[in-house]
Amino acid sequence: MHTPILESSIEYLKGVGPTRANLLKTEMGVVKFGDLIYKFPFRYVDKSLVQKIKDLHGDGNPVQIEGILVSLELITGNNRKRLVGLFKDDSGFIELIWFQRVKILEQTLKVGSEYVLYGKLNVYKGKKTIPHPEMELAEKAKESIKGDFDPVYYSSEKLTSRGLDAKGIRRIMVSLFEKISKTDVPENLPTYILTSLKLMGKYEAIKEMHFPTNKSLLEDAQKRLKFEELFFMQMRLLQIKKNRQKNLKGHIFEYVGEHFNTFYKEKLPFELTGAQKRVIKEIRFDLGSGIHMNRLVQGDVGSGKTMVALMCILLAIDNGFQTCMMAPTEILARQHYDSIMEYVKGMNINVAFLSGTVKGKKRAALLQSLEQGEIDILIGTHALIEDPVVFKNLALAIIDEQHRFGVVQRAKLWRKNESLPPHILVMTATPIPRTLAMTLYGDLDVSLIDEMPPGRKDVKTTHFTESRRAHVLQFMHHEIAKGRQIYVVFPLIDESETLDLQNLNAGYEQLLQYFPPGQFNISVLHGKMKPKDKDFEMERFVAGKTHIMVATTVIEVGVNVPNASVMIIENSERFGLSQLHQLRGRVGRGADQSYCILMTSYKVSKEAKERIHTMVRTNNGFEIAEADMQLRGAGNIEGVQQSGYMDFNLANLANDGPILLAARHIAEKILNEDMTLAMPKNELLRREMVALHRKHKSYNRIS
């Protein structure tokens, strides 16, 4: 809830006016006073740390110095202007340099005046310079902000051109806080939460964020506001989950019948792991409870998710229901179809396949059989959610690699039954860090298959640069001589002018020199090929007719060739950690020792080195997912961008796990005691949740 002053147009704030107000709206989304208070600084300058020029060291280190601008010279040449300044304190001199906004700076900077300067030190061949320093007259710097920390705000070129650079925004922020007080920013957390967690009040936290008194109070303010973001997100997710469990009924699977028991006793190709048994038990409980199931099964590559899905499908068939399984690509959908057909051979179960390539009379006959209830299991791509696809009694829908599907697509599948919605089982082979899973899937029940089948050997992963190419080629010959097959994966199909990469076509030509036709067969697979050509090449490789599969990441998910024992990833520095792990998961699916070879150029970035090191160090997908989030941040993890739950102002899931866990725990405790937030002590929470509900109207989420 905002008070009237926070609803005031930003135009009426001292130092803004109509023109700047319009810019603040387009550049920062700021329309009213209440928007501006949440535009926090992105960093702070510790004003208590003023260094001497003679003591400056370390290329790239942030520095703050106080002294006099001795001279300023505009230099032109090579169609480029630069402004060069000489700056001194009582310990020495240093050169300053600007390449942007040189005309404005030449007019505004005053030679002979005393400044406080902030920037990053540049050291090149022993010479020290500070490029693009932030300059503020020493007199103004001392007057403008009280306390040790100077806030630095986001700005843009357009804002800067109108005097709203970082310092300009700081000035209007000072004006704003001269007009508002504690009563204008109402508290939205009850006293009992603030007291138990020793959290700062909301107004105090916001003011400390803009004008920190000291480091300790700034950290307290950040903690309070991060907790608030994470807490209300968890409240929303848990309310959705609890409402679904209370109000949404599901088909009851009463029996464990003939199909399930026959398969388990006579046809199960291997002993289930303890993790698989535990997850099947969790799902069986859901399916027999009469409550609608919305469960995520998370398991690493090769952990046996498909077998868990099949056992659940057999339960549905035993209870007289139809099921479907949807996969994001035709290759993956076809593989599910082939493996399930093989598993249920001789069991009098009708399995059908549907994708965009199934057309004409064949498609019409399939749809008719489906509507009449003659098809027990329908497996396919997003073609399953098209309107003409009608089931007789769909009771279980399984979605594989669900993050590849949008919310609207998933909701269509959810509405494929006229009476009760089908139970939803979503699966992912992309391990997700715990904090991220609690955010993305906080309204689902989550099952983990955290155990690999016995006899599986870890894939041995090594890193080589081009100097070891001959060794890698020799190793490939050695593995092929043993009857094994090899993947070679490239990041691009055609040459790119902007990226210095070895591409698929050039790589294929090079391999032909070392593995000549007649002696060796090489398949090629990439996303621009026609589906029938992809299938032909894939089938040749699966059948063992080709020794090497040269491919792009189209083989990242779902291709299962137990005889393939080597995965070579070219230019592996160009791939993300999650993708590298998924690619590695294409090998190691048989009993033989498998290998993953990461090829890189000689020069790789620090982050790429970290990714490669992580891959070599561990095969554990959950460890890799945690490392990926630490390196890239939660918002860049595949599938996260579409979620809508990641729009945090301050919270960072890579670093704020403990705060999230506390927020989740307290939210669960409150909702278990007072689901509707009707108790007087929860009045503030109820008001905030009503406001959030209006702001975030959404589907009943199928995640």
Backbone hydrogen bonds, N-H to C=O, Kabsch-Sander energy under -0.5 kcal/mol:
donor,donor_aa,acceptor,acceptor_aa,energy
3,T,184,D,-0.9
6,L,3,T,-1.1
7,E,3,T,-0.8
7,E,4,P,-1.0
8,S,5,I,-1.2
10,I,31,V,-2.5
12,Y,9,S,-1.8
13,L,10,I,-1.7
16,V,13,L,-2.1
17,G,11,E,-1.5
20,R,16,V,-0.7
21,A,17,G,-2.2
22,N,18,P,-2.1
23,L,19,T,-1.7
24,L,20,R,-2.8
25,K,21,A,-1.8
26,T,22,N,-2.1
27,E,23,L,-3.1
28,M,24,L,-1.6
29,G,25,K,-1.2
30,V,24,L,-2.1
31,V,29,G,-0.6
33,F,8,S,-2.2
34,G,6,L,-2.9
35,D,32,K,-1.4
36,L,32,K,-1.5
37,I,33,F,-1.6
38,Y,35,D,-1.0
39,K,36,L,-1.9
40,F,38,Y,-1.5
42,F,152,V,-2.0
43,R,152,V,-1.2
45,V,150,D,-2.8
46,D,44,Y,-0.6
47,K,45,V,-1.2
47,K,148,D,-3.3
48,S,148,D,-0.6
49,L,46,D,-1.6
50,V,48,S,-1.0
51,Q,49,L,-0.6
51,Q,64,Q,-3.3
55,D,52,K,-1.4
56,L,52,K,-0.5
56,L,53,I,-1.3
60,G,121,L,-3.7
61,N,58,G,-2.0
63,V,119,G,-3.3
65,I,117,L,-2.0
66,E,51,Q,-0.5
67,G,115,Y,-2.2
68,I,88,K,-2.6
69,L,113,S,-2.1
70,V,68,I,-0.9
70,V,86,L,-2.4
71,S,86,L,-1.2
73,E,84,V,-2.7
75,I,73,E,-0.6
75,I,82,R,-3.3
77,G,80,R,-1.1
80,R,77,G,-1.6
82,R,75,I,-2.4
83,L,98,W,-2.7
84,V,73,E,-2.9
84,V,82,R,-0.5
85,G,96,L,-2.5
86,L,71,S,-1.9
87,F,94,I,-2.6
88,K,68,I,-2.3
89,D,92,G,-2.1
92,G,89,D,-0.9
94,I,87,F,-2.4
95,E,128,K,-0.9
96,L,85,G,-3.0
97,I,130,I,-1.7
98,W,83,L,-2.5
105,L,101,R,-2.3
106,E,102,V,-2.4
107,Q,103,K,-1.6
108,T,104,I,-2.1
109,L,105,L,-2.7
111,V,109,L,-0.6
112,G,69,L,-3.6
113,S,110,K,-1.7
115,Y,67,G,-2.9
116,V,136,E,-3.3
117,L,65,I,-3.1
117,L,115,Y,-0.5
118,Y,134,E,-2.5
119,G,63,V,-2.0
120,K,131,P,-0.5
121,L,61,N,-2.8
122,N,129,T,-3.2
123,V,121,L,-0.5
124,Y,122,N,-0.5
124,Y,127,K,-2.4
127,K,124,Y,-2.1
129,T,122,N,-2.6
130,I,95,E,-2.0
132,H,97,I,-3.2
134,E,118,Y,-3.6
136,E,116,V,-1.8
138,A,114,E,-2.3
141,A,137,L,-2.6
142,K,138,A,-1.8
143,E,139,E,-1.1
144,S,140,K,-2.9
145,I,141,A,-0.8
148,D,213,T,-1.0
149,F,212,P,-0.8
150,D,45,V,-3.0
152,V,43,R,-2.5
160,T,156,S,-2.9
161,S,157,E,-2.1
162,R,158,K,-0.7
162,R,159,L,-1.1
163,G,160,T,-2.0
164,L,159,L,-2.9
169,I,165,D,-2.6
170,R,166,A,-1.6
171,R,167,K,-2.0
172,I,168,G,-1.8
173,M,169,I,-1.9
174,V,170,R,-1.9
175,S,171,R,-1.9
176,L,172,I,-2.2
177,F,173,M,-2.2
178,E,174,V,-0.9
179,K,175,S,-0.7
179,K,176,L,-1.2
180,I,176,L,-1.4
184,D,181,S,-1.5
185,V,181,S,-0.5
185,V,182,K,-1.2
193,I,190,P,-0.8
194,L,190,P,-2.0
195,T,191,T,-2.9
196,S,192,Y,-1.8
197,L,193,I,-2.2
198,K,194,L,-0.6
198,K,195,T,-0.6
199,L,194,L,-2.4
205,A,201,G,-2.2
206,I,202,K,-2.5
207,K,203,Y,-2.6
208,E,204,E,-2.5
209,M,205,A,-1.9
210,H,206,I,-1.4
211,F,207,K,-3.1
218,L,214,N,-1.9
219,E,215,K,-2.2
220,D,216,S,-1.9
221,A,217,L,-2.2
222,Q,218,L,-2.4
223,K,219,E,-2.3
224,R,220,D,-2.3
225,L,221,A,-2.2
226,K,222,Q,-2.5
227,F,223,K,-2.5
228,E,224,R,-2.1
229,E,225,L,-1.9
230,L,226,K,-2.5
231,F,227,F,-3.2
232,F,228,E,-2.2
233,M,229,E,-1.6
234,Q,230,L,-2.2
235,M,231,F,-2.4
236,R,232,F,-2.1
237,L,233,M,-2.3
238,L,234,Q,-2.8
239,Q,235,M,-2.2
240,I,236,R,-2.2
241,K,237,L,-2.3
242,K,238,L,-2.8
243,N,239,Q,-2.7
244,R,240,I,-2.2
245,Q,241,K,-2.5
246,K,242,K,-1.9
247,N,243,N,-3.0
248,L,244,R,-2.2
249,K,247,N,-0.7
250,G,290,G,-2.2
253,F,251,H,-0.6
253,F,287,L,-2.8
254,E,252,I,-1.0
257,G,255,Y,-0.7
261,N,257,G,-2.6
262,T,258,E,-3.0
263,F,259,H,-2.2
264,Y,260,F,-2.5
265,K,261,N,-2.5
266,E,262,T,-2.8
267,K,262,T,-0.8
267,K,263,F,-1.4
268,L,263,F,-1.7
277,K,273,T,-2.4
278,R,274,G,-2.3
279,V,275,A,-2.3
280,I,276,Q,-2.5
281,K,277,K,-2.1
282,E,278,R,-2.1
283,I,279,V,-2.3
284,R,280,I,-2.9
285,F,281,K,-2.1
286,D,282,E,-1.8
287,L,283,I,-2.8
288,G,284,R,-1.4
289,S,285,F,-0.5
289,S,286,D,-1.3
292,H,248,L,-2.2
295,R,424,I,-2.3
296,L,445,D,-3.0
297,V,426,V,-3.4
298,Q,296,L,-0.6
298,Q,447,S,-3.0
299,G,297,V,-0.5
299,G,428,T,-2.0
300,D,449,I,-0.8
303,S,300,D,-2.0
308,V,304,G,-1.4
309,A,305,K,-2.5
310,L,306,T,-2.4
311,M,307,M,-2.2
312,C,308,V,-1.7
313,I,309,A,-2.2
314,L,310,L,-2.5
315,L,311,M,-1.4
316,A,312,C,-1.9
317,I,313,I,-2.3
318,D,314,L,-2.4
319,N,315,L,-1.1
319,N,316,A,-0.6
320,G,317,I,-2.0
321,F,316,A,-2.5
322,Q,393,N,-2.4
323,T,376,D,-2.4
324,C,396,L,-1.8
325,M,378,L,-2.4
326,M,398,I,-3.0
327,A,380,G,-2.4
333,A,329,T,-2.6
334,R,330,E,-3.0
335,Q,331,I,-2.0
336,H,332,L,-2.2
337,Y,333,A,-2.3
338,D,334,R,-2.9
339,S,335,Q,-2.7
340,I,336,H,-2.6
341,M,337,Y,-2.6
342,E,338,D,-1.9
343,Y,339,S,-2.3
344,V,340,I,-2.3
345,K,342,E,-0.8
347,M,344,V,-2.1
351,V,349,I,-0.7
352,A,377,I,-2.7
354,L,379,I,-2.3
358,V,355,S,-1.6
359,K,357,T,-0.8
362,K,359,K,-0.8
363,R,359,K,-1.1
364,A,360,G,-2.4
365,A,361,K,-2.7
366,L,362,K,-2.0
367,L,363,R,-2.6
368,Q,364,A,-2.0
369,S,365,A,-2.4
370,L,366,L,-2.3
371,E,367,L,-2.2
372,Q,368,Q,-1.8
373,G,370,L,-1.2
374,E,369,S,-2.5
375,I,369,S,-0.8
376,D,350,N,-1.7
376,D,374,E,-0.5
377,I,350,N,-2.1
378,L,323,T,-2.0
379,I,352,A,-2.7
379,I,377,I,-0.5
380,G,325,M,-2.3
381,T,354,L,-1.4
384,L,381,T,-2.2
385,I,382,H,-1.7
386,E,383,A,-1.3
389,V,386,E,-1.7
390,V,388,P,-0.9
391,F,416,K,-0.6
392,K,370,L,-0.8
395,A,322,Q,-2.5
396,L,322,Q,-1.0
397,A,423,H,-3.2
398,I,324,C,-2.7
399,I,425,L,-2.4
400,D,326,M,-3.1
400,D,398,I,-0.5
401,E,427,M,-1.1
402,Q,427,M,-1.3
404,R,401,E,-2.1
405,F,402,Q,-2.2
410,R,406,G,-2.0
411,A,407,V,-2.4
412,K,408,V,-1.8
413,L,409,Q,-1.4
414,W,410,R,-1.7
415,R,411,A,-1.1
415,R,412,K,-0.5
416,K,413,L,-1.6
423,H,395,A,-2.7
424,I,293,M,-2.6
425,L,397,A,-2.6
425,L,423,H,-0.5
426,V,295,R,-2.9
427,M,399,I,-3.1
428,T,297,V,-2.0
437,A,433,P,-2.7
438,M,434,R,-2.2
439,T,435,T,-0.7
439,T,436,L,-0.6
440,L,436,L,-3.4
441,Y,437,A,-2.3
444,L,441,Y,-1.9
445,D,294,N,-1.9
447,S,296,L,-3.4
449,I,298,Q,-2.9
450,D,448,L,-1.0
456,R,453,P,-1.4
460,K,594,S,-2.4
461,T,459,V,-0.5
462,T,596,C,-2.5
464,F,598,L,-2.4
466,E,600,T,-0.6
468,R,465,T,-2.4
469,R,466,E,-2.1
472,V,468,R,-2.0
473,L,469,R,-2.5
474,Q,470,A,-2.1
475,F,471,H,-2.1
476,M,472,V,-2.2
477,H,473,L,-2.1
478,H,474,Q,-2.0
479,E,475,F,-2.3
480,I,476,M,-2.5
481,A,477,H,-2.2
482,K,478,H,-0.9
483,G,480,I,-2.0
484,R,479,E,-2.3
485,Q,563,N,-1.7
486,I,547,H,-2.4
487,Y,566,V,-3.0
488,V,549,M,-2.8
489,V,568,I,-3.1
490,F,551,A,-2.6
496,S,499,L,-0.5
500,D,498,T,-0.5
501,L,499,L,-2.0
503,N,501,L,-0.7
504,L,492,L,-2.0
505,N,493,I,-1.3
507,G,503,N,-2.7
508,Y,504,L,-2.6
509,E,505,N,-2.2
510,Q,506,A,-2.2
511,L,507,G,-2.3
512,L,508,Y,-1.7
513,Q,509,E,-0.8
513,Q,510,Q,-0.9
514,Y,510,Q,-0.8
514,Y,511,L,-0.6
515,F,511,L,-2.5
518,G,520,F,-0.6
519,Q,516,P,-1.5
520,F,516,P,-1.9
523,S,548,I,-3.1
525,L,550,V,-2.4
529,M,526,H,-1.5
533,D,530,K,-0.6
534,K,530,K,-2.5
535,D,531,P,-2.7
536,F,532,K,-2.0
537,E,533,D,-2.3
538,M,534,K,-2.8
539,E,535,D,-2.9
540,R,536,F,-2.0
541,F,537,E,-1.9
542,V,538,M,-3.0
543,A,539,E,-2.3
544,G,541,F,-1.4
545,K,540,R,-2.6
546,T,540,R,-0.8
547,H,521,N,-2.3
548,I,521,N,-1.6
549,M,486,I,-3.0
550,V,523,S,-3.1
550,V,548,I,-0.6
551,A,488,V,-2.6
551,A,549,M,-0.6
552,T,525,L,-1.4
555,I,552,T,-1.3
556,E,553,T,-2.4
560,N,558,G,-0.6
561,V,559,V,-0.6
561,V,586,R,-0.6
564,A,561,V,-2.2
565,S,485,Q,-2.1
565,S,563,N,-0.6
566,V,485,Q,-1.3
567,M,595,Y,-2.5
568,I,487,Y,-2.7
568,I,566,V,-0.5
569,I,567,M,-0.6
569,I,597,I,-2.7
570,E,489,V,-2.7
570,E,568,I,-0.7
572,S,569,I,-0.7
572,S,599,M,-2.8
574,R,571,N,-2.4
575,F,572,S,-1.5
580,L,576,G,-2.4
581,H,577,L,-2.5
582,Q,578,S,-2.2
583,L,579,Q,-2.6
584,R,580,L,-2.5
585,G,581,H,-1.5
586,R,583,L,-1.9
587,V,584,R,-1.8
588,G,564,A,-0.7
595,Y,565,S,-3.2
596,C,460,K,-2.9
597,I,567,M,-3.0
598,L,462,T,-3.1
598,L,596,C,-0.6
599,M,569,I,-2.3
599,M,597,I,-0.8
600,T,464,F,-1.9
604,V,602,Y,-0.6
609,K,605,S,-2.3
610,E,606,K,-1.8
611,R,607,E,-2.2
612,I,608,A,-2.6
613,H,609,K,-2.6
614,T,610,E,-2.2
615,M,611,R,-2.2
616,V,612,I,-2.2
617,R,613,H,-2.0
618,T,614,T,-2.1
621,G,619,N,-0.6
624,I,620,N,-2.2
625,A,621,G,-2.2
626,E,622,F,-2.0
627,A,623,E,-2.3
628,D,624,I,-2.6
629,M,625,A,-2.2
630,Q,626,E,-2.1
631,L,627,A,-2.2
632,R,628,D,-2.9
633,G,629,M,-2.4
636,N,633,G,-1.2
637,I,634,A,-1.5
640,V,637,I,-2.3
641,Q,637,I,-0.5
643,S,640,V,-2.0
648,F,646,M,-2.3
655,N,652,N,-1.3
656,D,652,N,-3.0
660,L,656,D,-2.2
661,L,657,G,-2.6
662,A,658,P,-2.0
663,A,659,I,-2.5
664,R,660,L,-2.9
665,H,661,L,-2.3
666,I,662,A,-2.3
667,A,663,A,-2.4
668,E,664,R,-2.6
669,K,665,H,-2.0
670,I,666,I,-2.5
671,L,667,A,-2.4
672,N,668,E,-2.2
673,E,669,K,-1.3
674,D,670,I,-2.8
677,L,674,D,-1.5
682,N,679,M,-1.9
683,E,680,P,-1.6
686,R,682,N,-2.5
687,R,683,E,-2.2
688,E,684,L,-2.1
689,M,685,L,-2.6
690,V,686,R,-2.2
691,A,687,R,-2.1
692,L,688,E,-2.4
693,H,689,M,-2.3
694,R,690,V,-1.9
695,K,691,A,-1.7
696,H,692,L,-2.4
697,K,694,R,-0.6
701,R,699,Y,-0.9
703,S,701,R,-0.6
